[in-house]
Amino acid sequence: MYSATDPRSALDAGSPAGDPNAPIAELATFEFLDLPPQESTARGGRTWYARGQNLAIAYSLLADGDTLRRTAAEQREEYLVILPDDATTIEVTASAERRTVSGGGLVVVPPGDSEITARGDAQLFRLFDARSTDVLARCVNAASYAEPHPRVALLEPWPDPPAGHRLRVYRTADHPREPGRFGRIFRTSSFMVNFGDPADGPRDPDRLSPHHHDDFEQCSLTVAGDYVHHVRTPWTTKLSQWRADEHARVGSPSAAIIPPPSVHTSQAVGSGRHLLIDVFSPPRADFSAKAGWVLNAGEYPAPGEPG
């Protein structure tokens, strides 16, 4: 349920998907700094891994000069780098290209050998799709996906970019907020990333937006401020599958994997700056159908669109 002023109120409604009596997964949250890192560097850099059905998230706090590498043998698909704030500068090398990127935004790294080097202290997220099996195995919750979650559709990648794979940089500062457009949305063949609009202070408790997704997870990255993820699990015919509502409070940086078809909304709480970045894999068809919402749609066509 969206308010009349929420751009999502005009989205086409979906229909129930899959077996209505299949188990519904629980909300999973990861406050990275409260967990032991899966990797560390000699300079003090640290990396944490968590996953959903179709993606893996790697959150890194890097020291000046720390380098993250992927080889062609490991990386046969694109992966993404999210820079969540304006204080981070990285140098990215891939496909004989080298780019220095500063400030909030998204970097698409092509398949093959690549390096990301921190220029000063840096924090970033990397997103890998489910074909990067070596990354999936490092995730703190890998055991949760030993069997696919039955309510979540498996990844079927969208078309490759017609102009070919290359290093692409999308800075949020180049895309100011526009009335009627929801966030700042970018997509690739495997991902959709929505940079929400930063807000100061708590969210109005009378203007929440509870909603559900039929067959895809929502990955919400909390990058500034504190939030409560409110989640309600729908009842099935099996009493054993019922569970109480969840109201999970998380700080930053953290990730939440919200399962379908749970009803959910996220509420900023407390003072100061708040920012969520939502990630979906594969890209969302409903967002893609809204003219002007996907800011790089010309580079990554939706299925059925001319390349």
LINURMO-V275434 format. One record per residue. RES is the residue in one letter. PHI is phi in whole degrees, 0 to 359 (none if undefined). PSI is psi in whole degrees, -180 to 180 (999 if undefined). OMEGA is omega in radians with two decimals (NA if undefined). Layout:
RES,PHI,PSI,OMEGA / RES,PHI,PSI,OMEGA
This chain:
M,none,120,3.13 / Y,247,151,3.02 / S,292,160,-3.10 / A,297,-23,-3.13 / T,270,-5,3.13 / D,279,125,-3.13 / P,304,-25,-3.12 / R,287,-11,3.14 / S,295,-19,-3.13 / A,266,3,3.14 / L,290,149,3.05 / D,292,136,3.11 / A,287,144,3.09 / G,272,-173,3.08 / S,228,154,-3.11 / P,305,142,-3.09 / A,237,146,3.03 / G,75,-171,-3.12 / D,288,118,-3.09 / P,292,-10,3.12 / N,250,6,3.08 / A,293,149,3.12 / P,301,146,3.08 / I,256,129,-3.10 / A,291,162,3.07 / E,272,155,2.97 / L,303,137,3.06 / A,238,127,3.11 / T,236,148,-3.09 / F,223,109,3.01 / E,266,101,-2.87 / F,301,-43,-3.05 / L,289,-11,3.05 / D,268,-2,-3.11 / L,247,151,3.04 / P,291,137,3.13 / P,291,152,3.07 / Q,278,-22,3.13 / E,219,147,3.06 / S,222,156,3.12 / T,245,165,3.12 / A,295,-26,3.14 / R,277,-8,-3.13 / G,105,1,3.09 / G,293,151,-3.10 / R,221,148,3.13 / T,224,136,3.09 / W,241,147,-3.13 / Y,234,137,3.00 / A,215,163,-3.04 / R,218,163,2.88 / G,244,-167,-3.12 / Q,298,-46,-2.98 / N,248,6,-3.06 / L,209,160,2.98 / A,235,142,3.11 / I,249,130,3.01 / A,242,116,3.09 / Y,257,129,-3.08 / S,232,135,2.89 / L,252,115,-2.99 / L,245,147,3.00 / A,268,161,3.14 / D,307,126,3.11 / G,92,-13,3.07 / D,299,141,-3.12 / T,233,134,3.04 / L,254,126,-3.06 / R,240,146,2.95 / R,228,137,-3.14 / T,263,163,3.12 / A,299,-33,3.12 / A,292,-32,-3.14 / E,276,-36,-2.90 / Q,240,92,3.12 / R,265,-4,3.13 / E,233,166,3.01 / E,299,153,2.86 / Y,224,166,-3.03 / L,243,151,3.01 / V,237,124,3.06 / I,257,123,3.01 / L,260,110,-2.97 / P,276,-10,-3.07 / D,214,172,-3.09 / D,275,-2,-3.06 / A,269,-2,-3.03 / T,256,136,3.00 / T,231,130,3.10 / I,229,158,2.98 / E,246,126,-3.10 / V,244,130,3.11 / T,237,126,3.12 / A,195,144,3.08 / S,51,46,3.11 / A,63,16,3.05 / E,249,150,3.04 / R,224,124,-3.13 / R,230,139,2.96 / T,260,126,-3.03 / V,235,128,3.10 / S,234,145,3.05 / G,89,171,-3.07 / G,294,143,3.11 / G,160,-165,-3.04 / L,229,136,3.06 / V,240,128,3.04 / V,261,120,-3.11 / V,258,125,-3.08 / P,288,166,3.07 / P,301,156,3.10 / G,108,-167,3.14 / D,294,139,3.10 / S,205,155,3.08 / E,222,140,3.02 / I,237,121,-3.10 / T,240,130,3.12 / A,284,132,3.02 / R,251,91,-2.94 / G,91,174,3.08 / D,300,141,-3.03 / A,212,149,2.93 / Q,233,142,-3.14 / L,202,161,2.99 / F,246,141,2.92 / R,245,144,3.12 / L,241,127,3.11 / F,238,139,3.10 / D,276,176,-2.95 / A,293,-8,3.09 / R,281,-13,3.08 / S,273,75,-2.97 / T,293,-27,3.12 / D,293,-34,3.11 / V,287,-42,3.11 / L,305,-38,-3.08 / A,293,-22,-3.13 / R,277,-10,-2.98 / C,289,142,-3.09 / V,298,-27,-3.14 / N,250,28,-3.09 / A,303,-37,-3.09 / A,296,-26,-3.14 / S,295,-23,-3.11 / Y,247,28,3.05 / A,301,-33,2.98 / E,239,141,-3.14 / P,301,143,3.07 / H,288,124,-2.95 / P,292,-19,-3.13 / R,273,-8,-3.03 / V,254,124,3.07 / A,293,140,3.13 / L,287,156,-3.11 / L,294,126,2.91 / E,238,101,-3.04 / P,303,145,3.05 / W,282,176,-3.07 / P,301,148,3.03 / D,293,159,3.12 / P,296,128,-3.10 / P,302,-31,-3.14 / A,278,1,3.11 / G,93,167,3.14 / H,282,134,3.05 / R,199,172,3.09 / L,288,123,-3.14 / R,235,138,-3.11 / V,234,128,3.09 / Y,235,111,-3.13 / R,265,132,-3.12 / T,296,-29,3.13 / A,297,-21,3.13 / D,277,-2,-3.07 / H,227,78,-3.12 / P,295,161,-3.13 / R,299,141,3.11 / E,230,136,3.09 / P,301,137,3.11 / G,87,-12,3.09 / R,257,139,-3.10 / F,267,110,3.08 / G,61,-155,3.04 / R,229,106,-2.94 / I,251,132,3.04 / F,232,149,3.11 / R,224,159,2.98 / T,230,-165,3.13 / S,292,-28,-3.05 / S,243,-15,-2.99 / F,226,155,2.86 / M,230,130,-3.12 / V,236,127,-3.14 / N,242,111,3.04 / F,278,112,3.10 / G,292,171,3.10 / D,273,126,3.12 / P,301,147,3.12 / A,223,149,3.06 / D,259,134,3.09 / G,80,-178,-3.05 / P,284,159,3.07 / R,281,142,3.11 / D,299,118,-3.10 / P,293,-12,3.08 / D,265,8,3.14 / R,226,48,3.05 / L,275,174,-3.02 / S,221,63,3.13 / P,297,133,-3.12 / H,202,176,3.11 / H,219,165,3.04 / H,239,140,-3.04 / D,291,-46,-2.99 / D,212,25,3.05 / F,222,148,3.09 / E,282,154,2.94 / Q,248,127,3.05 / C,256,114,3.14 / S,253,118,3.09 / L,264,119,3.08 / T,269,115,-3.03 / V,245,-12,3.05 / A,205,133,3.07 / G,88,-177,3.14 / D,248,144,-3.10 / Y,224,157,2.89 / V,244,123,3.03 / H,268,110,3.11 / H,268,124,-3.07 / V,225,130,3.08 / R,240,123,3.13 / T,272,121,3.12 / P,298,150,3.07 / W,284,141,2.92 / T,253,-175,3.10 / T,288,-11,-3.07 / K,258,112,-3.13 / L,302,-31,-3.10 / S,295,-18,-3.13 / Q,266,-4,-3.14 / W,286,148,3.05 / R,213,158,-3.12 / A,290,157,3.04 / D,301,147,3.09 / E,248,142,3.09 / H,225,81,-2.97 / A,270,115,3.10 / R,270,131,-3.13 / V,225,153,3.02 / G,257,-163,-3.13 / S,240,140,0.01 / P,272,144,3.11 / S,206,167,3.06 / A,227,144,3.04 / A,234,132,3.02 / I,253,111,-3.05 / I,257,118,-3.00 / P,275,152,3.00 / P,279,154,-0.13 / P,263,42,-3.12 / S,300,141,3.00 / V,279,131,-3.03 / H,211,157,2.97 / T,201,151,-3.11 / S,243,133,-3.03 / Q,240,118,3.01 / A,291,134,-3.13 / V,229,150,3.11 / G,86,179,-3.08 / S,272,174,3.04 / G,87,-173,-3.06 / R,282,141,3.11 / H,230,140,3.09 / L,205,130,3.00 / L,246,144,2.98 / I,238,121,-3.11 / D,260,140,-3.10 / V,233,138,3.11 / F,226,144,3.07 / S,215,119,0.02 / P,287,-179,3.10 / P,301,156,-3.14 / R,276,129,3.11 / A,289,-35,-3.08 / D,291,-44,3.07 / F,297,-39,-3.10 / S,295,-27,-3.11 / A,283,-12,-3.13 / K,273,117,-3.09 / A,302,127,3.07 / G,86,-6,-3.11 / W,284,-42,-3.12 / V,272,113,-2.93 / L,283,-19,3.10 / N,242,31,-3.08 / A,301,-30,-3.13 / G,294,-21,-3.13 / E,266,-21,-3.11 / Y,227,91,-3.09 / P,292,151,3.00 / A,282,161,3.09 / P,305,134,3.14 / G,89,-14,3.10 / E,277,150,3.10 / P,295,141,-3.13 / G,271,999,NA
